[in-house]
Amino acid sequence: MGINRLFYQFPIGSDFVATVGGRFRQDNMLPLWPTAYSSDPVLAFFVHNGTNGTYSVNLGSGAGI
């Protein structure tokens, strides 16, 4: 057993959110789902619009606004 995700998000003003951490996914920083389709397994091909490398579930450390 181990830590799945470890990150901290905090607001910067009313329009921005900062994220920093030692272990989080790219989609933890992306505040939208990049498709018009639901996450239904039948439509899984369309969920990431064919950009699985862009909106992947890779874990890592980093920071972003």
FENLINZI-V517669 format. One record per pair of residues at least 12 apart in sequence whose C-alpha atoms are under 10 Angstrom apart, sorted by the first residue. I is the first residue (numbers start at 0). J is the second residue. If there is no record, write none. Layout:
# FENLINZI-V517669
i=(I & I)
j=(J & J)
This chain:
# FENLINZI-V517669
i=(2 & 3 & 3 & 3 & 3 & 4 & 4 & 4 & 4 & 4 & 4 & 4 & 4 & 4 & 5 & 5 & 5 & 5 & 5 & 5 & 5 & 5 & 6 & 6 & 6 & 6 & 6 & 6 & 6 & 6 & 6 & 6 & 6 & 7 & 7 & 7 & 7 & 7 & 7 & 8 & 8 & 8 & 8 & 8 & 8 & 9 & 10 & 11 & 15 & 16 & 16 & 16 & 16 & 17 & 17 & 17 & 18 & 18 & 18 & 18 & 19 & 19 & 19 & 19 & 19 & 20 & 20 & 20 & 20 & 20 & 21 & 21 & 21 & 21 & 21 & 22 & 22 & 22 & 22 & 22 & 23 & 23 & 23 & 23 & 23 & 23 & 23 & 24 & 24 & 24 & 24 & 24 & 24 & 24 & 24 & 25 & 25 & 25 & 25 & 25 & 25 & 25 & 25 & 25 & 26 & 26 & 26 & 26 & 26 & 26 & 27 & 28 & 28 & 28 & 29 & 29 & 32 & 32 & 32 & 33 & 33 & 33 & 33 & 33 & 33 & 34 & 34 & 34 & 35 & 35 & 36)
j=(22 & 22 & 23 & 24 & 58 & 20 & 21 & 22 & 23 & 24 & 27 & 58 & 59 & 60 & 19 & 20 & 21 & 22 & 23 & 24 & 59 & 60 & 18 & 19 & 20 & 21 & 22 & 23 & 24 & 27 & 60 & 61 & 62 & 19 & 20 & 21 & 22 & 23 & 62 & 20 & 27 & 28 & 62 & 63 & 64 & 64 & 64 & 64 & 64 & 28 & 30 & 63 & 64 & 62 & 63 & 64 & 61 & 62 & 63 & 64 & 60 & 61 & 62 & 63 & 64 & 59 & 60 & 61 & 62 & 63 & 58 & 59 & 60 & 61 & 62 & 57 & 58 & 59 & 60 & 61 & 56 & 57 & 58 & 59 & 60 & 61 & 62 & 54 & 55 & 56 & 57 & 58 & 59 & 60 & 61 & 53 & 54 & 55 & 56 & 57 & 58 & 59 & 60 & 61 & 53 & 54 & 55 & 56 & 57 & 58 & 56 & 62 & 63 & 64 & 54 & 64 & 46 & 47 & 54 & 45 & 46 & 47 & 48 & 50 & 54 & 46 & 47 & 48 & 47 & 48 & 48)
